[in-house]
């Protein structure tokens, strides 16, 4: 994931900061507990494509 791109991207719902998880290829919004997939190095920033993150998974970080 391009560092510069990651610096300017925000969650489409809350406009909050995103964190890139390399191992799962997801952009994480901790506030909304959503994980947006990155497919072929392209972030898919659609709420309908996002995975809901269980609370336990966020606590592990």
Residue frames as a rotation matrix with the C-alpha (Angstrom) as fourth column:
UNK 1
0.589 0.808 0.000 0.00
0.808 -0.589 0.000 0.00
0.000 0.000 -1.000 0.00
UNK 2
-0.112 -0.606 0.787 1.39
0.558 -0.694 -0.455 3.37
0.822 0.389 0.416 -1.00
UNK 3
-0.455 -0.160 -0.876 2.31
0.883 -0.213 -0.419 5.38
-0.120 -0.964 0.238 2.13
UNK 4
-0.993 0.074 -0.095 1.29
-0.088 -0.986 0.145 8.70
-0.082 0.152 0.985 0.59
UNK 5
-0.424 0.890 -0.168 -2.11
-0.170 0.104 0.980 7.32
0.890 0.444 0.107 -0.40
UNK 6
-0.077 0.361 -0.929 -2.63
0.816 0.559 0.149 5.96
0.573 -0.747 -0.337 3.10
UNK 7
-0.798 -0.309 -0.518 -1.87
0.566 -0.680 -0.466 9.38
-0.208 -0.665 0.717 4.60
UNK 8
-0.890 0.441 -0.118 -4.68
-0.456 -0.846 0.278 11.07
0.023 0.301 0.953 2.66
UNK 9
-0.412 0.768 -0.490 -7.32
0.038 0.552 0.833 8.31
0.911 0.324 -0.256 2.83
UNK 10
-0.774 0.286 0.565 -10.03
-0.626 -0.209 -0.751 8.42
-0.097 -0.935 0.340 5.49
UNK 11
-0.739 0.617 0.272 -12.98
0.505 0.774 -0.383 6.26
-0.447 -0.146 -0.883 6.45
UNK 12
-0.784 0.460 0.416 -15.89
0.200 -0.447 0.872 7.14
0.587 0.767 0.258 4.15
UNK 13
0.190 0.916 -0.355 -18.33
0.722 0.115 0.682 7.01
0.665 -0.386 -0.639 7.07
UNK 14
0.728 0.111 -0.677 -16.68
0.651 -0.423 0.631 8.90
-0.217 -0.899 -0.380 9.93
UNK 15
0.788 -0.511 0.344 -13.78
-0.092 -0.650 -0.754 10.55
0.608 0.563 -0.560 8.03
UNK 16
0.785 -0.483 0.388 -11.44
-0.439 0.008 0.898 9.04
-0.437 -0.876 -0.206 10.63
UNK 17
-0.103 -0.964 -0.246 -7.94
-0.979 0.055 0.194 7.67
-0.173 0.261 -0.950 10.30
UNK 18
0.910 0.319 -0.264 -7.35
-0.380 0.897 -0.226 4.28
0.165 0.306 0.938 8.70
UNK 19
0.015 -0.909 0.417 -4.66
-0.771 0.255 0.584 1.75
-0.637 -0.330 -0.697 9.51
UNK 20
0.366 0.030 -0.930 -3.35
-0.808 0.506 -0.301 -0.70
0.462 0.862 0.210 6.94
UNK 21
0.332 -0.218 0.918 -3.04
-0.546 0.749 0.375 -4.34
-0.769 -0.626 0.130 8.04
UNK 22
-0.252 -0.578 -0.776 -0.59
-0.965 0.085 0.249 -5.91
-0.078 0.811 -0.579 5.62
UNK 23
-0.917 -0.196 0.346 -1.25
-0.223 0.974 -0.037 -9.53
-0.330 -0.111 -0.937 6.61
UNK 24
-0.258 0.905 0.338 -5.01
0.551 0.425 -0.718 -9.30
-0.794 0.001 -0.608 5.95
UNK 25
-0.867 -0.143 0.477 -4.78
0.482 -0.481 0.732 -6.65
0.125 0.865 0.486 3.19
UNK 26
0.246 0.969 -0.009 -7.37
0.895 -0.224 0.387 -4.44
0.373 -0.104 -0.922 4.86
UNK 27
-0.656 -0.265 0.706 -7.77
-0.001 -0.936 -0.352 -0.80
0.755 -0.231 0.614 5.83
UNK 28
-0.271 0.481 -0.834 -9.08
0.896 0.443 -0.036 -0.64
0.352 -0.757 -0.551 9.39
UNK 29
-0.268 0.294 0.918 -11.32
-0.336 -0.921 0.196 2.02
0.903 -0.256 0.345 10.91
UNK 30
-0.835 -0.131 -0.535 -11.21
0.406 0.510 -0.758 1.34
0.372 -0.850 -0.372 14.65
UNK 31
-0.844 0.535 0.036 -13.95
-0.455 -0.679 -0.576 3.89
-0.284 -0.502 0.817 15.40
UNK 32
0.048 0.911 -0.410 -16.54
-0.998 0.057 0.009 2.25
0.032 0.409 0.912 13.13
UNK 33
-0.175 -0.248 0.953 -15.07
-0.414 0.896 0.157 -1.26
-0.893 -0.367 -0.259 13.61
UNK 34
0.901 0.435 -0.007 -14.91
-0.158 0.312 -0.937 -1.78
-0.405 0.845 0.350 9.84
UNK 35
-0.216 -0.947 0.238 -12.24
0.020 0.239 0.971 -3.40
-0.976 0.214 -0.033 7.68
UNK 36
0.696 0.392 -0.601 -12.17
-0.533 -0.278 -0.799 -2.29
-0.481 0.877 0.016 4.05
UNK 37
0.559 -0.494 0.666 -10.53
0.521 0.834 0.180 -4.78
-0.645 0.247 0.723 1.67
UNK 38
0.137 -0.589 -0.796 -7.59
-0.744 -0.592 0.309 -3.95
-0.653 0.550 -0.520 -0.57
UNK 39
0.575 0.145 0.805 -7.79
0.327 0.862 -0.388 -5.93
-0.750 0.486 0.448 -3.81
UNK 40
0.369 -0.544 0.754 -4.95
0.917 0.079 -0.392 -5.83
0.153 0.835 0.528 -6.34
UNK 41
-0.638 -0.692 -0.338 -3.51
0.764 -0.625 -0.161 -2.85
-0.100 -0.361 0.927 -4.43
UNK 42
-0.618 0.526 0.584 -6.79
-0.064 -0.774 0.630 -0.93
0.783 0.352 0.512 -4.83
UNK 43
-0.951 0.307 -0.022 -8.72
0.030 0.022 -0.999 0.00
-0.306 -0.951 -0.031 -1.66
UNK 44
-0.460 0.884 0.083 -12.42
0.443 0.148 0.884 -0.85
0.769 0.444 -0.459 -1.89
UNK 45
-0.998 -0.035 -0.052 -13.96
0.063 -0.583 -0.810 1.92
-0.002 -0.812 0.584 0.20
UNK 46
-0.295 0.955 -0.030 -17.58
-0.445 -0.110 0.888 0.82
0.845 0.276 0.458 0.08
UNK 47
-0.358 0.226 0.906 -19.49
-0.920 0.078 -0.383 0.16
-0.157 -0.971 0.179 3.28
UNK 48
0.697 0.715 -0.051 -21.22
-0.708 0.675 -0.207 -2.78
-0.113 0.180 0.977 1.59
UNK 49
0.535 -0.595 -0.599 -17.82
-0.111 0.654 -0.749 -4.41
0.837 0.467 0.284 0.97
UNK 50
-0.286 -0.686 0.670 -16.45
-0.754 -0.271 -0.599 -3.76
0.592 -0.676 -0.439 4.47
UNK 51
-0.077 0.154 -0.985 -16.14
0.425 0.899 0.107 -6.47
0.902 -0.410 -0.135 7.09
UNK 52
0.672 0.320 0.668 -17.42
-0.471 -0.512 0.719 -5.75
0.572 -0.797 -0.193 10.61
UNK 53
-0.375 -0.889 -0.262 -14.59
-0.178 0.347 -0.921 -6.25
0.910 -0.298 -0.288 13.09
UNK 54
0.558 0.527 -0.641 -15.52
0.500 0.403 0.766 -8.08
0.662 -0.748 -0.039 16.31
UNK 55
0.831 -0.195 0.521 -14.55
-0.479 -0.728 0.490 -6.20
0.283 -0.657 -0.699 19.50
UNK 56
0.776 -0.547 0.313 -12.19
0.123 0.618 0.776 -9.04
-0.618 -0.564 0.547 20.49
UNK 57
0.455 -0.610 0.649 -10.20
0.884 0.222 -0.412 -8.58
0.107 0.761 0.640 17.28
UNK 58
0.543 -0.232 0.807 -9.65
0.009 -0.960 -0.281 -4.87
0.840 0.159 -0.519 17.97
UNK 59
0.888 -0.181 0.422 -8.54
-0.448 -0.140 0.883 -5.64
-0.101 -0.974 -0.205 21.53
UNK 60
0.727 -0.628 0.276 -5.79
0.602 0.777 0.183 -7.90
-0.330 0.033 0.943 20.14
UNK 61
0.428 -0.561 0.709 -4.06
0.557 -0.454 -0.696 -4.94
0.712 0.692 0.118 18.46
